Amino acid sequence: SDNKRKAIARTHPAISIQSESTNVKFNKNGGAYTRGSPISVDRKARVAQLYLDTVENEGKCTSRHLAGLAGVSNGYAAKVITEVKQKGFITDPKDIIKAGYKKQTTGVGSRTRRRQEAEHQQNSKTQEQPQKLSSKSAQKRQQKLNQGATMSSTKRSRPDAEDPTKTDELQLGWSDKQRRILTANGKAAEYYTAERGFPFSENELPHYWLSRGDKALWETFSKWKQESHKGPSSSVSGHQTPQVVGAWKRPLFYGGWEHSSNETEHVFNVQTNTLFVDLRLPVTRLTKARAAAVSSPLEKLTTGHELRVFARQHCFAGFSYTQSADAAVGVSKTTSSGFDQVCARHHWIDWNYVGAPRNRPNKWWIELQPNSNSKTECETQEMPQQWKEWAFATDECGQQYYCERWERLSSLNASSSPLHQRAVLALHSPGGIIVVAHNHFNFCLGQSVGDHLPSTDKTSLTEIVDDFVAQGEFDKARQWLGRIRGGHGTVSSGWEIDAAIEFWMEGQPFWSRETVELKCSRHQKEEKSWWESCTVTWNEQQWQLFECNLESFEQLQEFFDLSFSPTVE
């Protein structure tokens, strides 16, 4: 009808491409619509070709979609699709006519066309075998059609198969979405008040000790570490060994009316009895970087868009101060029913910290999955396989305003030894933190802030980078982006990095036998553990062992020897 033709013309503006033998115009998307008298000669051929092109570009094309593109009825589009599937992919409209389409002439009435189509459909049903095409290109296109059903669903589920504009929105909006979930869309600070039953002291804030300087911070961390070794009598008021020691991934993060999952980001959270390193990388950033085969330093990211995307990731490290759930009940309205422990994290290095401290604690409840404990032959105690992190404060409805579900990363692989699977280590130096738990390691290196960084009045890293990019100050943006490095890998692989903030590090060893030297003083005080006098020298920088569950220096040497000689199977 005229109305339909006008609607198609509005949604698909025509360009000056018109068939000499037909009254067909093609729009910018490859569709076709008619004007005037009925289409002649190769109407089906044109519609069929449009169908083939749409399937090749989009993975599928329904009859309704084809009808809208070509300006034909849904029934006509369905018939064309059926005949094309019977005859295979055909690249030339003439081949379609040769394959059995009846040639139509200008002025053929609808009744005649319906009779011709009915005759052809009847002839098609009586054919024992669909006609084969001799063209190799046609056969290849037939294979693509056969794969379309399975490939299209895969493409839809992968972020990198989305429309480029939508993928960019996912990349640039990742940090904001994480913030909205974590802060109850900006309301979290309102929940932490004494009036609501959730008071806190200033030294509970995640960046309090960071702002006091390294000396005060590490003295405090060391004091907390000693508390955890004083026995059950101090377990209520002092630091308690976390029940979630290990390496974890995050299948689900939700709060309010939003959520994210391991389909949108890769999270590696390695927690020892004291220190932690938490790495969070959006899938879209990793996929795009690898697809571009980027293997260069940060200076090679030359566009503002690349720098803005690079800013949308996260890594932070510090101390997890853990207490029994009963210890927190007295200072909050939340009961301990259902919760096992409460944890407050204190950050030393933080990708998102640019000098503006967080105004509420990074504090949350730990809920272990019932009956989820398991152990292997090399483990001396059972370990939970899943747990939930619940916000410490509650919202207006009396509910924890966010939740993260954590699942243990496997410590087993073809080259891991029992020593790798049970080792828990934590090292620190002025340059960063390295943590090892059950064959997994995370590292976070660098400084959150410093006098060497360009001055800014922004309160987050994404704001800083976006602002410098908008001003064309790419070098200043790179200085902020290059201040922290973080990544994850497995020890038994030879310390190979498999995920990193600086993605060009992936596939490379974190350190090697030639760059690492172990030293241990034999004259330590009796009240100290043997490992407290041990150091690891890496590239001429000393790293102090802050925690170690191995039994001797010889066992520590064996641990490193095995890690630098991975078994390949």
N, C-alpha and C positions, 0 to 999 in steps of 0.2 A: 504494500500500500504506500501511498505518498507519505503518510505520517511516519511509517517505519523507515522509509528511505531518508526522510529528513532527520530522524533521530540518529540514524547511522552516520549521516553526513556531519552531524554536530559532534558526535563522539569520536569520529575518525575522519578528520579533515582530509580531503582528497588532494593529491598532487597531480601534476600533469603527466600521468602515464595512462594511456588508453589504448586498448587493443584495436587494431585496424579493422578486424573482421567482426568485432562484437561491440555492443553498447555497454561495455563494462569499464568502470574506473577503479583503480586500486588506491587505497589509502596508504598513509605512511607506515602503518604496521603490517602491510601485506594483505589486508582484507580487501574485499570487493563489494561494491553495491551497484545497483542497476538504476537506470533512468530510461523513461520512454517505453518503447516496445519491448516484448520479451527478448531475452538474450538468445543469441544464435550461435551456432557452430560448436564452440567448446566450453559451454557453461559448466558442465560437470568437470571438465578437465581443469578449469580455473579453480573451482571449489575444492576439487581433490588436491590440487597442488598447494592450496592454502592450508588444507588439513595437514599435509605432509610437513610443511614448513613449521606449522605450529607445534606439532608433536616433537619435531627435532629440537626446537628452541625451548619448549616448556616441559617436555616429558610426557604430555598427554594433551588431548583436545576432545572435549565432549561434543555431542551433537548440538547442544544448546549454545555452547561457546562458538562453534563453527557457524551456526546460523546467525549469531550476532555479528560475527566478523564479515561474513559473505553476503549478508542481507537476503537470506533465503529462509524458507520455513524450517522448523525443527525436523519435520518428517523428511524433507528433501535432504537436509544435512545428514541425518541418520542413514539414509539410503546410500549416499555417497561414501560415508565412512565404511559401511558394510561391504560395498563393492571394492573399495580400495584394499580392505583387509583380505578379501578373497583373492585379489589379483597381485597383492604385494606392492611394495613401494615402486612408484613409476616416476621417473624424473622428467619426462617429456610429455606434455599434453597429448601429442600425437600418439604416444604409446598407449594412453588411456583409451583413445578411440579405437586403435588397433586391437586392444585387448577385449573389446566387446561393447563399448559405449556406442550408441547409435548417433550418427551425426544428425544434428538438428539444424533447420534452416529458419531464417527470420520469418516470423508470422505464424509459426506452428502453434496451434491453439493448445490450451491446457488439457482438453480432453485427449487430443492426439498424444501429447507428451505423457500423460498418465498411462495410456495404452501401451506406448513404446516402453516405458519404464517397467510396466507389469510384465510385458513379454520378456524383457531382458532379465528381470528377477527370476522368472520361471525357468529360463534357460540356465541361469547360474545355479539354481537348485539341482538341476539334473546333471550338472557336471560332476564326474567322479573325482577328479583332482583339480585343484586350482591351477590356473595357468602359471607356469614358471617363467621367470624373466631371465634372459641371457646376460643382461648387463651386470657386470660385477658391482658397479656402484649401486644399482638397484637392489642387489642382494644384501649389500652392507646396510642399506637403509631399512631393509626388512628386518635385519638383525636388531637394529636400534629400536624398531617398533616392538619386537618381541621382548626386549629388555625394558621397555618403557614403564610397565606396571610396577616392577620392583625398584627400578632406579628412581622413579619419581617420588616414591615414599621416602627413600633414603635422602634424597636431596632436600625434601621438605623438613626433615628432622635435623639436618646439619646447619648450624648457623652460617657457615661459609657458602652454602648453596642458596641463601636468601638473596632477595633483591639487594644490589649494592647499597642503595640508599638506606634500606632497613638495617643492613649490617653495620653501616657507619653509625646509625642511631644507637644500636646495641652497644657498640664499642664506646662511644662517647658518653652514653648514659649509664654505663655499668657502675661507676663510682657513686653517682647520685642515687641509684637504686639501692646499693648496699647501705648507704647512709640512711635512706628513708626507713629501711627495715630495721636497722640497728638502733635508730633514735625514735622510733614510733612517729615518724614524719616530723621530727623536731620537737616532740613533746617530752622526751626522756628526762631532760633536766628538771622539768616540773614534777616528775614523779619522785625524785630523790629529795624529799624534805622531811624534817622531823615531824611536822604536823601530819604527814601521811604515814608515818611509821618507818621511814627509811632515811635516817640521819647518816651522815658520814663525816669523817674528819679530813682535814686538808691533806694529810700525808697518805690518805687512801687513793688520791687521784693518780691516774696512770703516769703522768709526767712530772709529778712532784719531785721525785728523787733525781730525775734527769735534769731538772732545773737547778738542783743543788750541786751539781758537778760530779765528776767521775769518782773522786775520792770518797765522798760521803755516800754515793750510791753503792759502791762495791763494799764498803764497810757495813752498810745496812744489809745488803744481800748476803754477805758472809755471816752476819749475826742470825739472820733468818735460817740460813742453812744449818747452823749449829743447833737451833731450836728443834729441828726435826729429828735430831739424834739423841734427845734427852729422855725418850721413852714415853710410855702411856700417860704418866702423871701430868705432862704438859700438853697433851693432845687436844684438850678443850680450848685453851687460850692461845697456844702457840701454833707455829707452822706445822702442819701435818703432811706426811708424805702423800702426794696425790694418788688417787686410785686410778687415774687415767694416764699413767706413764706409758709412752709408746708413740707410734707414728700413726696419724689419723688422716682420713679423707672426709669430706663433708658432703654427703648425698643431698642434704636439704637444709635450707636456711629460710625461715619464714617469719613474718610479723605483719600485723595489720591485715591488709588485703593483697599483699605481694609476697612473692617467694622467688628464690633462685635455687639452683641445684648444680650437680656435677655435669649437667649438660650445658651450663652457661659459664662455669668457671672450674678450674682445677685448684684444689686447696690441699696443701701439705702442712700439717700441724704436728711438729715433733716436740714432745713434752718429756723432760726428764723429771727427776725428783725435785729439781729446783728451777732450772732455766728452761726456756722455750724459744723456738723460732717458728713463726707462723707465716706461710707463703700463700698468696692468693692471686691467681692469674686468670683473667677472662679468656675463655676459649677462642673468641673472635680475634683477640690480639695474637695469640699463638698461631692460629690457623693462617691468618694473613701474612704474618712474618715468615712462616715456613714456606708458604706458597710462593712468596717473592724471592726465596732462596737468599735471604739477607744473611751475610756472614761477615759483617763489618762492624767496627765499633760505633758508638753512639754518634760520632761526628758524621757518619755516612747517612744518618737520617736527615734528609735535606729539606723535607716539606713540613709546613706547619701542621698538617694533618697527621703525619707520622709521629711528630713530637707529642701532639695532644693524645693520640692513642697510647703511646708509650707511657704517659703519665697515669693512665687508667689501669693500675695494678697495685699490689700492696704487699709489703713485707715488714714485719716488726718483730722485735726480740726483747727479752728481759726476764723477769723473775715471776713465777706463779706462786703467790702466797695463798696456801690452802689451809682451811680449817675444817673441823667437823661441823656438820649442819647445826648441831646443838649450840655451838659457839655463837652463831649468828642469830638464833631465834630471839635472844634477849634484846637485840637492838633493832628488830624489825617486826612487823605484824605478820610476816609469813611464818607458817608453821613448818616444822622440819619433816612432816609426814610426806613420804615419797622422795625426799632428797637425801643424798648420801654425804655430800660435802659442799662447801662454798669456797669459791676461789676469787681472788682479786689479782689481776695482772698489773705489773709495774714495768713500763717500757723504758728501755735504754736506747734502742735504735728504732726509729719509726719512719717509714716512708711518707706517711701523711702528716707528720709533725713538722711544722715550719716555724715554730716559736709561739703559737697560740695554743695553750694547754687545754685539754678536755675539761669540761665543767662538771663531770660526774664520774664516779669510779667505773673502771672496767671490771665489774664484779658480777658473778653469776653463780647459780646453783648447778650442781652436778647430780644428774639422775642416771644411775647405772641400769642397764637393761636386766631385768630379773632372769636368773638362770642362763646367762649368756657367757659365763666364764668358761675358759678352756685353757689347756696348757699342752706343750709339746715335751718331748723327752729332755730337751735341753733347758727347760724352764723349771724353776724351783717353786713357783707359786702360780695359782690360777690368775688369769687376766681377763677383764671384761672385753668383749668384742664390739660392743656398741654402747653409747651413752648419749645423753641429751644435755645440752647447755641451755639453761633457762635464765632469762633476765632476773636480776636480784629484786628489782622493784616491780610493782604491778601497775596496771593502767586503771582507768576509771571503772572498768568492769571487774576489777579485782583479779585480773589475769596477768601472768608474765607477758610482757609486750613483745618479746621475740623468743625464738627457739632455734637452736642449731643441732642437727642430729649428726653424730660423728661415728664413723665406722673404721675399725682397725685395718691398716694396710698390712698385707701379708709380709712376713719376714722370710718366707721360704722361696728359694729359686734354685736353679741348677748348680750355682756356684757358692751358695752361702754355707758357711760352716756353723756348727753349734755355738762357737764363740761369737760369731757375728750376730747370731739370732738372739742372744741373751745380753749382749753388751749394752750398757747405758753409760754414756760419757757426756761431759759438758766442759768446753774449753772457752776461755776468754782472753782477750788481749786488748790493748788500747784501740785495736783496729776492728773488733767485732766479736761475735759469738758463733761457736760451732757446737751443735748438739747431735748426739748419736743415740738412737733407740731401736734395738731389734733389727739391725741391718739397714736402717734408713738414717740418712743424715740431712740436716738443713743447715744452711749458713746465712748469716746476715752481717755484712761488712760495711763499714763507713761511719759517717756521722750524720745525725738528723739536721743539725744546724751548725753554722760556723761563720767566722768573720770573713772568710774567703768567698762567701756566696753573695750574689747581687742583692741589694736591699729591696724590700717590698713591703707593702702594707696588707697583702692578702693573707688569708687565714688557712688556706689549704694548698696542697701542691698542684691540684688540677687548676685552681684559680690562678696560681702563679704562672704556670705554663701557658694557659690560655691567654693571659694578659700579655706576656712577653711575645707570644706568637702574633697576637693582634697588632702589636707595635713593630713587628718585624725583627725583634731582638732574639733571633734563634739561638745565638751563642749563650745568652743569659739563661734561656730555657734549658739548654743542654747542661749548664753548670748545676742547676738544681736537680735535673734528672740523673746526673752522673755521680751524685754524692753517696748513694747507697747501692750495694749489690746484694742479691739474695738468690738462693736456689735450693734445689733438692736433688738427691741421688741415692744410690744404694752403695754400701761399703763393699759388698762382695763383687761388684762389677769393676773393681779397681777405682772406686770413688768417682765413677762417671756421673756427670750432671745430666739429668733427664728433663729438668724444668728450671727455668731461671728468669729473673727480671731481665737481665741482658741475654736475650734468647740466642745470641750468637755463641754463647758459652756452652750451649747444649751439645752433648755428644763428646765433650772434652773432659779429662780428669780434673777434679778439683785441685788435687795435689799429687805428687809422684814421689817415689822412693828417693829420687835424687834431691828433692827439695825439702825433705822432712828428716829431722834428727830428734831422737828421744834422749832425754837426760833425766837422771834421778839421783838425788843426794842420799847417801846411805846413813847420814847422821841426823835424820829428822828426830824431833822430840817424840817420846814414847806415846804421849796422849794424842798425837796426830796420826791420821791414816797415812799409809805408805805413799799414796799418790799425791798428797798435798805438797810434797817436795819435788814433784816431777814437772817437767816442762816439755813442750813440743816446739822445736824451732822450725819455722816454715819461712823460707825466703828471708832468712836472717832476722825474723821477728819472733819473739818468744810468746808462746801461748801457755797460760797456766791452766792446769787441770782443776776445775772447780767441783767436779763430781766424777766418780768412777766406781763401778760395781765389780770390776775385775779384782782378782785376789793377789796379784803380785806384779812387779815390774816386768818379770819374764813373760807373764801372760799378756801384758800390754804390748810387749814387743812382738809376741806371736800374733796378736790381733792385727797389728799393722803389717807384719810380714805376709799374712794370709790375704789381706786386703790388696796388697800391691802385687800379688801373684794370683789373680782370679782364675778359677777353673773354667775352661771353655768346653761346652758339651754341645 
